[in-house]
Amino acid sequence: MKKTVIHPQTIIGIDLGDKKHAVCILDKEGNVVCEKSIVNRRQSLEALCKDYPGARVAIEVGTHSPWISRLLEEQGMEVIVANARKLRAIYQNERKSDELDARMLAKIARMDPEMLHPVSHRSEESQRDLLLIKLRDNLVRQRVNLINGVRGALKSLGVRLSLTTAQTSMERARRELEELQGMGAGIEPLLMALESLNKQIGEYDRMIAEAVETRHPQARKLREIGGVGPITALCFVLSIEDAGRFKDPRDVGAYLGMVPRRDQSGSTDKQLPISKAGNGYLRRLLVQCAQHVLGRYGADSDLRRYGLRLAERGGKAAKKRAIVAVARKLAVLMVTLWQKQSEYEPLRNAARLAAGSERLRAA
């Protein structure tokens, strides 16, 4: 059956910029009605909506696309947010410009919107909560760079400083510097900066924990899993948004780029690393959780036993492969608990095997 494409009266393509947007407006037949640029302000976008009410608008995903898409939808426009990775026809154009990009978006949106591979942005509340996690991560990276800078500078003088993020380590570092004449005064401002960063990161930790407890009950459920903290649980919920998007929970592994890439031809099927598609930060958090699960402080669970069995097989990079496999299995477990709203049982599989063995002995 042939698909019927319904063309609205007006189609608008907008190439979003930081200060100005390039706009191309087409009529129902695909003729260019107007090409112009507008400033990146709410008033300019609202004026565009008033001039062309109910139009279909195509924009490309980017920094400004979340709030602009919400604004356009509030004004009654049909909004399509195009997936930038899929728009090779635009970014590989030899005569690429903002005006041509806007025209291409409008023409594709008129003919077949599915060619834009539309994406959906999260709600404003979810975006604000996710911003807490991103801002905290920025501070953590600044702290790591500062610590590495201090330790690296002192190593060049033959000094090895016991300096980490803990308050006790700060005090120990000060005592060590007191033994070096004239050195403590030069490093003290950096230690004070580290202490300030620790306090700010602690404040973000408090706000993230509050968001989990008050606004995201799904994240509270995921925290039942050993090794999953509030940051990972909240980031997972806000990034996935709807667990029902996965008919099979195992599909989340591919969604987060934790399945091997494939390059198969004839009888050749290469073993390749994971694809690393999707949300890189969330993937990093899941890997950190997997490292905790397999580490010395990890509690006994099906996940831990599964990872240790993989690591015991040996071979090249066996421990790294086990960590990635546990991270992938952890993501599947989180989606499953979310979908079924069931209680987490750390040794569920082990209990089933034990029960099965008991029945066999009884028989």
Secondary structure, DSSP 8 states (H G I E B T S, - for coil): --------SEEEEEE--SSEEEEEEEETTS-EEEEEEEESSHHHHHHHHHHSTT-EEEEE-SSSHHHHHHHHHHTT-EEEEE-GGG-HHHHT-TT--HHHHHHHHHHHHHH-GGGG-------HHHHHHHHHHHHHHHHHHHHHHHHHHHHHHHHTTT------SSHHHHHHHHHHHHTSTTHHHHHHHHHHHHHHHHHHHHHHHHHHHHHHHHH-HHHHHHTTSTT--HHHHHHHHHHH--GGG-SSTTHHHHHTT-SB---EETTEE----B---S-HHHHHHHHHHHHHHHSTT----HHHHHHHHHHHT-STTHHHHHHHHHHHHHHHHHHHHHHHT----TTHHHHHHHHHHHHHHH-
